[in-house]
Amino acid sequence: IELYDPLEHQSLRYRYGNLDLRLVGLASGCATKSFAGYFDQARRDGEEMLAIARDSGNPYLLAQALLQNAWTHLVRRQYVESTRYRLGVMHLAKEHHFHLLLSQASMGDGNELIAEGQAEAGMALLLQALAEVRSYGHTLGKSHYSTYLVDGYMALGQFQKGIEVIDEALAVVHQSGEHWFD
């Protein structure tokens, strides 16, 4: 991460989804540290991501950094903080027409509603957001999104549907080789 120079390596940004590779590295570290239980380190990485994104002046990079921070707090069940970041994503996404990011933030809203005991409302929002994500042709993160669905079906007592989602996600992982959330 230290060797990456955003000015020198700017052409790489467009090759890899309009992302600053330093932010991608921090986001990966943030997720890994969250899963490993190093939440303070993940939070520091998230704050560094936000500072870099704000300094860049690029609203897409800022929305990505906000979304990563929202997700990190959602994993910790820190809903107030997660919502604050998701609202920032939604504001930027609506203003700049970042439809995928808006849908991804909405999935977080649905997941949060499910976790707070509002499973029906959360599932409705989640299913709508997932349909939007799929309509954009977005194929990455299916196993991640499946965890939200499983949580929702379990909360609704629809255990068989939850098992079917797990089976489908495992089939996708086997076919695609994506192992982000399995």
Secondary structure as a PSIPRED ss2 file (coil, helix, strand):
# PSIPRED VFORMAT (PSIPRED V4.0)

   1 I C   1.000  0.000  0.000
   2 E C   1.000  0.000  0.000
   3 L C   1.000  0.000  0.000
   4 Y C   1.000  0.000  0.000
   5 D C   1.000  0.000  0.000
   6 P C   1.000  0.000  0.000
   7 L C   1.000  0.000  0.000
   8 E C   1.000  0.000  0.000
   9 H C   1.000  0.000  0.000
  10 Q H   0.000  1.000  0.000
  11 S H   0.000  1.000  0.000
  12 L H   0.000  1.000  0.000
  13 R H   0.000  1.000  0.000
  14 Y H   0.000  1.000  0.000
  15 R H   0.000  1.000  0.000
  16 Y C   1.000  0.000  0.000
  17 G C   1.000  0.000  0.000
  18 N C   1.000  0.000  0.000
  19 L C   1.000  0.000  0.000
  20 D C   1.000  0.000  0.000
  21 L H   0.000  1.000  0.000
  22 R H   0.000  1.000  0.000
  23 L H   0.000  1.000  0.000
  24 V H   0.000  1.000  0.000
  25 G H   0.000  1.000  0.000
  26 L H   0.000  1.000  0.000
  27 A H   0.000  1.000  0.000
  28 S H   0.000  1.000  0.000
  29 G H   0.000  1.000  0.000
  30 C H   0.000  1.000  0.000
  31 A H   0.000  1.000  0.000
  32 T H   0.000  1.000  0.000
  33 K H   0.000  1.000  0.000
  34 S H   0.000  1.000  0.000
  35 F H   0.000  1.000  0.000
  36 A H   0.000  1.000  0.000
  37 G C   1.000  0.000  0.000
  38 Y C   1.000  0.000  0.000
  39 F H   0.000  1.000  0.000
  40 D H   0.000  1.000  0.000
  41 Q H   0.000  1.000  0.000
  42 A H   0.000  1.000  0.000
  43 R H   0.000  1.000  0.000
  44 R H   0.000  1.000  0.000
  45 D H   0.000  1.000  0.000
  46 G H   0.000  1.000  0.000
  47 E H   0.000  1.000  0.000
  48 E H   0.000  1.000  0.000
  49 M H   0.000  1.000  0.000
  50 L H   0.000  1.000  0.000
  51 A H   0.000  1.000  0.000
  52 I H   0.000  1.000  0.000
  53 A H   0.000  1.000  0.000
  54 R H   0.000  1.000  0.000
  55 D H   0.000  1.000  0.000
  56 S H   0.000  1.000  0.000
  57 G C   1.000  0.000  0.000
  58 N C   1.000  0.000  0.000
  59 P H   0.000  1.000  0.000
  60 Y H   0.000  1.000  0.000
  61 L H   0.000  1.000  0.000
  62 L H   0.000  1.000  0.000
  63 A H   0.000  1.000  0.000
  64 Q H   0.000  1.000  0.000
  65 A H   0.000  1.000  0.000
  66 L H   0.000  1.000  0.000
  67 L H   0.000  1.000  0.000
  68 Q H   0.000  1.000  0.000
  69 N H   0.000  1.000  0.000
  70 A H   0.000  1.000  0.000
  71 W H   0.000  1.000  0.000
  72 T H   0.000  1.000  0.000
  73 H H   0.000  1.000  0.000
  74 L H   0.000  1.000  0.000
  75 V H   0.000  1.000  0.000
  76 R C   1.000  0.000  0.000
  77 R C   1.000  0.000  0.000
  78 Q C   1.000  0.000  0.000
  79 Y H   0.000  1.000  0.000
  80 V H   0.000  1.000  0.000
  81 E H   0.000  1.000  0.000
  82 S H   0.000  1.000  0.000
  83 T H   0.000  1.000  0.000
  84 R H   0.000  1.000  0.000
  85 Y H   0.000  1.000  0.000
  86 R H   0.000  1.000  0.000
  87 L H   0.000  1.000  0.000
  88 G H   0.000  1.000  0.000
  89 V H   0.000  1.000  0.000
  90 M H   0.000  1.000  0.000
  91 H H   0.000  1.000  0.000
  92 L H   0.000  1.000  0.000
  93 A H   0.000  1.000  0.000
  94 K H   0.000  1.000  0.000
  95 E H   0.000  1.000  0.000
  96 H H   0.000  1.000  0.000
  97 H C   1.000  0.000  0.000
  98 F C   1.000  0.000  0.000
  99 H H   0.000  1.000  0.000
 100 L H   0.000  1.000  0.000
 101 L H   0.000  1.000  0.000
 102 L H   0.000  1.000  0.000
 103 S H   0.000  1.000  0.000
 104 Q H   0.000  1.000  0.000
 105 A H   0.000  1.000  0.000
 106 S H   0.000  1.000  0.000
 107 M H   0.000  1.000  0.000
 108 G H   0.000  1.000  0.000
 109 D H   0.000  1.000  0.000
 110 G H   0.000  1.000  0.000
 111 N H   0.000  1.000  0.000
 112 E H   0.000  1.000  0.000
 113 L H   0.000  1.000  0.000
 114 I H   0.000  1.000  0.000
 115 A H   0.000  1.000  0.000
 116 E C   1.000  0.000  0.000
 117 G C   1.000  0.000  0.000
 118 Q C   1.000  0.000  0.000
 119 A H   0.000  1.000  0.000
 120 E H   0.000  1.000  0.000
 121 A H   0.000  1.000  0.000
 122 G H   0.000  1.000  0.000
 123 M H   0.000  1.000  0.000
 124 A H   0.000  1.000  0.000
 125 L H   0.000  1.000  0.000
 126 L H   0.000  1.000  0.000
 127 L H   0.000  1.000  0.000
 128 Q H   0.000  1.000  0.000
 129 A H   0.000  1.000  0.000
 130 L H   0.000  1.000  0.000
 131 A H   0.000  1.000  0.000
 132 E H   0.000  1.000  0.000
 133 V H   0.000  1.000  0.000
 134 R H   0.000  1.000  0.000
 135 S H   0.000  1.000  0.000
 136 Y C   1.000  0.000  0.000
 137 G C   1.000  0.000  0.000
 138 H C   1.000  0.000  0.000
 139 T C   1.000  0.000  0.000
 140 L C   1.000  0.000  0.000
 141 G C   1.000  0.000  0.000
 142 K H   0.000  1.000  0.000
 143 S H   0.000  1.000  0.000
 144 H H   0.000  1.000  0.000
 145 Y H   0.000  1.000  0.000
 146 S H   0.000  1.000  0.000
 147 T H   0.000  1.000  0.000
 148 Y H   0.000  1.000  0.000
 149 L H   0.000  1.000  0.000
 150 V H   0.000  1.000  0.000
 151 D H   0.000  1.000  0.000
 152 G H   0.000  1.000  0.000
 153 Y H   0.000  1.000  0.000
 154 M H   0.000  1.000  0.000
 155 A H   0.000  1.000  0.000
 156 L C   1.000  0.000  0.000
 157 G C   1.000  0.000  0.000
 158 Q C   1.000  0.000  0.000
 159 F H   0.000  1.000  0.000
 160 Q H   0.000  1.000  0.000
 161 K H   0.000  1.000  0.000
 162 G H   0.000  1.000  0.000
 163 I H   0.000  1.000  0.000
 164 E H   0.000  1.000  0.000
 165 V H   0.000  1.000  0.000
 166 I H   0.000  1.000  0.000
 167 D H   0.000  1.000  0.000
 168 E H   0.000  1.000  0.000
 169 A H   0.000  1.000  0.000
 170 L H   0.000  1.000  0.000
 171 A H   0.000  1.000  0.000
 172 V H   0.000  1.000  0.000
 173 V H   0.000  1.000  0.000
 174 H H   0.000  1.000  0.000
 175 Q H   0.000  1.000  0.000
 176 S H   0.000  1.000  0.000
 177 G C   1.000  0.000  0.000
 178 E C   1.000  0.000  0.000
 179 H C   1.000  0.000  0.000
 180 W C   1.000  0.000  0.000
 181 F C   1.000  0.000  0.000
 182 D C   1.000  0.000  0.000
